[in-house]
Amino acid sequence: MAFSKLGLQADILSAINAQGFTEPTPVQQLAIPAVLAGKDVLAAAQTGTGKTAAYGLPLLDRMLSQSAKSQDQGKGAPIRALILTPTRELAQQVQDNMDAFCAVLPLSAVAVYGGTSMNLQTKALRDRPEIVVATPGRLLDHTHVGNIDLSQVEYLVLDEADRMLDMGFQDEIQRILRRMKVPRQTLLFSATFSKAVKNLAYKMMQDPSVIEVTPANTTAETVQQIVYPVDKHRKAELLAYLIGSRNWQQVLVFTKTKQGSDALVNELQLDGIKAASINGDKSQGARQRALDDFKSGKVRALIATDVAARGLDIEQLSYVVNFDMPFKAEDYVHRIGRTGRAGSEGLAVSLMSLDEEWALKAIEDLLDTRLPQEWLAGYEPNPNIAPPEHAPKGRSADKRRLKKQLKVHQGRGKRQSSRR
């Protein structure tokens, strides 16, 4: 199917052609007509399937078709479309995409998010953009000082809506909604939707069109997944071995904590692997430099917390590693969604210690599948290591099972050696 078959006007098709797009993705085929028809949309699609264009293109089309924006001058001029994202990185990515579309259109977008100068953002807002891309906290900062008027917003988009609604943004979202008019067109896009999130979404939408391109909480078929059981204290050693022995030139690594990401950078540097970290303690400038260095190849390993799981757009990223298993199973989907994008192949590796088996089970329950496991020679987990004091009940049974697995594994190795 061609974009011209979706009902987009000529100016929007020119913007699409300027970006070199040829055919719409499945989510774009379904969402664009619904948005053009003025419907509220609740859409679930895998990461990397073109969700920004799925809502951005038809919104730009509708804005072009309607009356020009108000000519009122001065600070606080109203905007027409608001796109909310959970992270700075995703806000910047969405703005970059919208800027590319708007390059041949009489429309403009500005991104506002924390970690950067309020003054610079205020100056950009004085140019009265039609579209604002924002993280909730910084958006509220601007509304409090009168830089942004939400009372005339016609279109609201929540990108990565599950994180927006399910990870502590509910209060801020409600404060933002109270400043907006009703009715408006509301669009929620994400890779995952839980039942609870859907219930929250329906409260802010009017008879939405529900679009699920793929079953909820699925991963791309182009991503190969593997789990390596390993002792916790040997994870850094194993990661360095994988990067070096397999010549991985660009690998995105996820840790649970900010401190863990910085510590892992130091460990890899000692092994001669150039690495940088990106986490919530870093300034936006430092985060952007680390990402730019990673994209350009100056840095071989980018170590990130889940703040980077949503919004990182790295072309042809082949390797993602879960150094720590995610606390929430849904985050696994978003983490490994950084690879295997747009039909390319990718590899997702998880380093799992004994006390993280519960996390693997949660992921497998979510995906309704078993992830393949492999013990790497020389890095087999040691069943004699004492479990952590906070280990859940039943750990002794886990240790007995691990000892049995190790005995079987070692036996296989002896039989293979005898055959040689």
SULCOR-V597134 format. One record per pair of residues at least 4 apart in sequence whose C-alpha atoms are under 6 Angstrom apart, sorted by the first residue. I is the first residue (numbers start at 0). GAP is how many residues later the second one is. D is the distance in Angstrom with one decimal. If there is no record, write none. Layout:
# SULCOR-V597134
<<I:GAP:D> <I:GAP:D>>
This chain:
# SULCOR-V597134
<<1:21:5.2> <14:86:5.3> <15:5:5.8> <16:4:5.9> <23:4:5.5> <23:5:5.9> <26:4:5.9> <26:186:5.9> <27:4:5.5> <27:26:4.4> <30:23:5.9> <31:22:5.7> <31:26:5.6> <33:5:5.6> <34:4:5.5> <34:23:6.0> <35:22:5.5> <39:145:5.5> <39:146:5.0> <39:147:5.6> <39:168:4.5> <40:146:4.8> <40:167:5.0> <40:168:4.8> <41:146:4.9> <41:168:4.9> <42:146:4.9> <42:167:5.8> <42:168:4.5> <42:169:5.9> <43:146:5.2> <43:147:5.2> <43:168:4.8> <44:146:4.9> <44:168:5.4> <45:145:4.8> <46:144:5.7> <46:290:5.4> <47:293:4.8> <47:294:5.8> <51:4:5.6> <52:4:5.3> <74:72:6.0> <75:70:5.6> <75:71:4.7> <75:72:4.9> <75:73:5.4> <77:71:4.8> <77:74:5.8> <78:51:5.0> <78:74:5.7> <79:50:5.3> <79:73:4.4> <79:74:5.3> <80:50:4.8> <80:72:5.6> <80:73:6.0> <80:74:4.6> <81:49:5.9> <81:50:5.1> <81:74:5.0> <82:50:4.6> <82:73:6.0> <82:74:4.6> <83:49:5.9> <83:50:5.1> <83:51:5.6> <83:74:5.0> <84:6:5.7> <84:50:5.2> <84:74:5.3> <85:49:5.8> <85:78:5.7> <87:25:5.8> <88:222:5.2> <89:221:3.6> <90:42:6.0> <94:4:5.9> <94:16:6.0> <98:4:6.0> <101:5:5.7> <107:21:5.1> <107:22:5.8> <108:20:5.4> <108:22:4.5> <108:23:5.6> <109:22:5.0> <110:21:5.8> <110:22:4.5> <110:23:5.6> <111:22:4.8> <112:21:5.6> <112:22:5.2> <112:25:5.1> <113:24:5.6> <114:168:5.7> <114:169:4.9> <133:5:5.9> <141:5:5.1> <141:6:5.8> <142:4:5.7> <142:5:4.9> <149:29:5.8> <149:30:5.3> <150:28:5.8> <150:29:4.7> <150:30:5.5> <153:30:5.0> <154:29:5.8> <154:30:4.9> <155:30:4.8> <156:29:5.9> <156:30:4.7> <156:31:5.8> <157:30:4.9> <158:30:5.1> <159:29:5.8> <159:30:4.3> <160:27:5.7> <160:28:5.8> <160:29:5.4> <161:4:5.6> <161:31:5.9> <162:4:5.2> <163:5:5.4> <164:4:5.7> <164:5:5.4> <191:24:5.8> <191:25:5.2> <221:118:5.4> <221:123:4.8> <222:117:5.2> <222:122:5.8> <222:123:4.6> <222:124:5.4> <223:123:4.8> <224:123:4.8> <225:123:5.1> <225:146:5.3> <225:147:5.9> <226:122:5.9> <226:123:4.7> <226:146:4.6> <227:123:5.0> <227:145:5.8> <227:146:5.4> <227:147:5.8> <228:122:6.0> <228:123:4.7> <228:124:5.8> <229:122:5.9> <229:123:5.2> <229:150:5.9> <229:151:4.6> <230:122:5.2> <230:150:5.0> <231:121:5.2> <240:4:5.7> <241:4:5.7> <242:4:5.6> <242:5:4.9> <248:51:5.5> <249:50:5.0> <249:51:5.9> <250:50:5.0> <250:68:4.9> <250:69:5.7> <251:49:5.9> <251:50:5.0> <251:68:4.8> <252:50:4.7> <252:67:5.8> <252:68:4.6> <252:69:6.0> <253:49:5.9> <253:50:4.9> <253:51:5.5> <253:68:5.0> <253:69:5.6> <254:6:5.8> <254:50:5.2> <254:68:5.5> <254:69:5.0> <255:49:5.8> <255:68:5.8> <257:21:5.7> <260:16:5.9> <260:42:5.6> <261:15:5.9> <264:10:5.4> <264:11:5.9> <267:5:5.2> <268:4:5.1> <268:5:5.7> <273:25:5.2> <273:26:5.4> <274:24:5.3> <274:25:5.8> <274:26:4.6> <274:27:5.7> <275:14:5.9> <275:26:5.2> <276:25:5.7> <276:26:4.5> <276:27:5.7> <277:9:5.3> <277:26:4.9> <278:25:5.9> <278:26:5.5> <281:4:5.9> <292:5:5.0> <292:6:5.5> <293:4:6.0> <293:5:4.7> <308:25:5.7> <308:26:5.0> <316:22:5.3> <317:21:5.7> <317:28:4.5> <318:27:6.0> <318:28:5.0> <319:28:4.9> <320:27:5.8> <320:28:4.7> <320:29:5.7> <321:28:4.5> <322:28:5.4> <328:33:5.8> <328:34:4.7> <330:4:6.0> <332:4:6.0> <335:12:5.9> <338:7:5.2> <339:4:4.9> <339:5:4.7> <339:6:4.4> <351:4:6.0> <363:4:5.5> <363:5:5.3> <363:6:5.6> <374:5:5.7> <382:16:5.6> <382:19:5.8> <382:20:5.4>>
